[in-house]
Amino acid sequence: MITLLTFLIRYCSRLFEQPGFKFRDSGVGRNQAEGSYILLESDEVQIYLCNERDEITWQISSMYDSHRKNWFSFDLIAQLLGYEVGTGVMDTVNSELLLKNLDKIIVRFGKGEALTTLAKLSELKAARAKRI
C-alpha cells in the first residue's frame, strides 16, 4: 500500500489539489502476490491503481459509461493521446507520461468528451485483442 500511496503523491497529486476526488475503496492483500489497490472517484471518473508483485497498474472508467463496466488500462489511454507504449504497467516512462497528461485524461472522460472517448477506446481495445 505504501508503494501505491507514494505513486499517488508523486504522479497524481494534482487530483487532490482541488475538490472532486476522494478515496472510494482500498485494500491490502495478505501477501505480495495478492497485492494492494486504491480506488479513487470523482463525479466523472473512477481510477483504479493496483500493485501486484511489485508492478503498478493504472486504469480509468467513466461515470458516463452506461454500463460502468469498461475499465481502460494506461496503454490504451496512451494510444488515445497519440503515444505508443509497450505495456500498461506503470514503469518510469508510463508514470512520467501520466504525470504530464493527467489533466488531459480527466477532461477526455468528462461529460463533454466521454462518449467520443469511450467509443475510441473501445476500438483500441478491440484492436489490441486481435493483436494478442
C-alpha positions as CSV (number, residue, x, y, z in Angstrom):
1,M,0.0,0.0,0.0
2,I,2.9,2.4,0.8
3,T,4.1,1.9,-2.8
4,L,0.7,3.0,-4.2
5,L,0.4,5.9,-1.9
6,T,3.9,7.1,-2.9
7,F,2.9,6.7,-6.5
8,L,-0.2,8.8,-6.0
9,I,1.8,11.6,-4.3
10,R,4.5,11.6,-7.0
11,Y,2.3,11.2,-10.2
12,C,-1.3,12.0,-9.3
13,S,-1.2,14.6,-6.5
14,R,-3.0,17.2,-8.8
15,L,-6.1,15.1,-8.3
16,F,-6.2,16.3,-4.7
17,E,-5.3,20.0,-5.2
18,Q,-8.9,20.9,-5.7
19,P,-12.2,19.4,-4.5
20,G,-13.5,16.5,-6.5
21,F,-11.6,13.3,-5.9
22,K,-12.0,11.0,-2.9
23,F,-10.8,7.6,-1.8
24,R,-13.7,5.3,-2.6
25,D,-12.0,2.0,-1.5
26,S,-8.7,0.4,-0.8
27,G,-7.3,-2.9,0.4
28,V,-4.1,-4.7,1.2
29,G,-3.7,-8.4,0.5
30,R,-2.2,-10.9,2.9
31,N,1.0,-11.3,0.8
32,Q,2.8,-9.6,-2.1
33,A,1.0,-11.8,-4.7
34,E,-2.4,-10.6,-3.6
35,G,-1.1,-7.0,-3.7
36,S,-3.0,-3.9,-2.8
37,Y,-5.3,-1.5,-4.5
38,I,-6.8,2.0,-4.3
39,L,-10.0,3.2,-5.9
40,L,-10.4,6.9,-6.4
41,E,-13.6,8.5,-7.5
42,S,-14.9,11.9,-8.7
43,D,-18.3,12.8,-10.2
44,E,-16.9,11.9,-13.6
45,V,-14.4,9.1,-13.3
46,Q,-13.1,6.3,-11.2
47,I,-9.3,5.5,-11.1
48,Y,-8.1,2.1,-10.0
49,L,-4.5,1.6,-9.0
50,C,-3.2,-1.9,-8.2
51,N,0.2,-3.1,-7.1
52,E,0.7,-6.9,-7.6
53,R,4.1,-8.5,-7.5
54,D,5.7,-5.0,-7.5
55,E,4.0,-3.9,-10.7
56,I,1.7,-1.0,-10.5
57,T,-1.2,-0.7,-13.0
58,W,-3.5,2.3,-13.6
59,Q,-7.0,2.0,-15.0
60,I,-9.8,4.5,-15.5
61,S,-13.5,4.3,-16.0
62,S,-16.1,6.9,-16.9
63,M,-19.1,7.6,-14.8
64,Y,-20.8,8.5,-18.1
65,D,-20.4,4.9,-19.4
66,S,-23.9,3.5,-19.2
67,H,-22.6,0.0,-18.2
68,R,-19.9,1.2,-15.9
69,K,-18.0,-2.0,-16.7
70,N,-15.4,-0.6,-19.1
71,W,-12.1,-0.1,-17.5
72,F,-9.3,1.1,-19.7
73,S,-5.6,0.4,-18.9
74,F,-2.9,3.0,-19.3
75,D,-1.5,1.6,-22.5
76,L,-4.9,2.3,-24.2
77,I,-5.1,5.7,-22.7
78,A,-1.6,6.5,-24.0
79,Q,-2.7,5.4,-27.5
80,L,-5.7,7.6,-27.2
81,L,-3.4,10.5,-26.6
82,G,-1.2,9.6,-29.6
83,Y,1.6,7.8,-27.7
84,E,2.8,4.2,-28.2
85,V,3.8,2.4,-25.1
86,G,4.8,-1.3,-24.7
87,T,2.8,-2.1,-21.7
88,G,0.1,-0.9,-19.2
89,V,2.5,-1.4,-16.3
90,M,3.4,1.9,-14.7
91,D,7.1,1.9,-15.3
92,T,9.1,5.2,-15.2
93,V,8.2,6.1,-18.8
94,N,4.5,5.5,-18.4
95,S,4.4,7.2,-15.0
96,E,6.0,10.4,-16.4
97,L,3.6,10.3,-19.3
98,L,0.7,10.0,-16.8
99,L,2.1,13.0,-14.8
100,K,2.4,15.1,-18.0
101,N,-1.1,14.2,-19.3
102,L,-3.2,13.6,-16.2
103,D,-5.4,16.7,-16.7
104,K,-6.0,15.9,-20.4
105,I,-7.0,12.4,-19.5
106,I,-9.5,13.5,-16.9
107,V,-11.0,16.0,-19.3
108,R,-11.4,13.3,-22.0
109,F,-13.5,11.3,-19.6
110,G,-15.6,14.3,-18.6
111,K,-19.2,14.9,-19.6
112,G,-18.4,16.8,-22.8
113,E,-16.0,14.2,-24.3
114,A,-16.8,10.9,-22.6
115,L,-18.9,9.4,-25.4
116,T,-16.4,10.1,-28.1
117,T,-13.5,8.9,-25.8
118,L,-15.3,5.7,-24.8
119,A,-16.0,4.9,-28.5
120,K,-12.4,5.4,-29.5
121,L,-11.1,3.4,-26.5
122,S,-13.4,0.5,-27.3
123,E,-12.0,0.5,-30.8
124,L,-8.4,0.5,-29.5
125,K,-9.3,-2.3,-27.0
126,A,-10.8,-4.5,-29.8
127,A,-7.7,-3.9,-32.0
128,R,-5.4,-4.9,-29.1
129,A,-7.5,-8.0,-28.5
130,K,-6.9,-9.0,-32.2
131,R,-3.2,-8.5,-31.9
132,I,-3.0,-10.6,-28.8
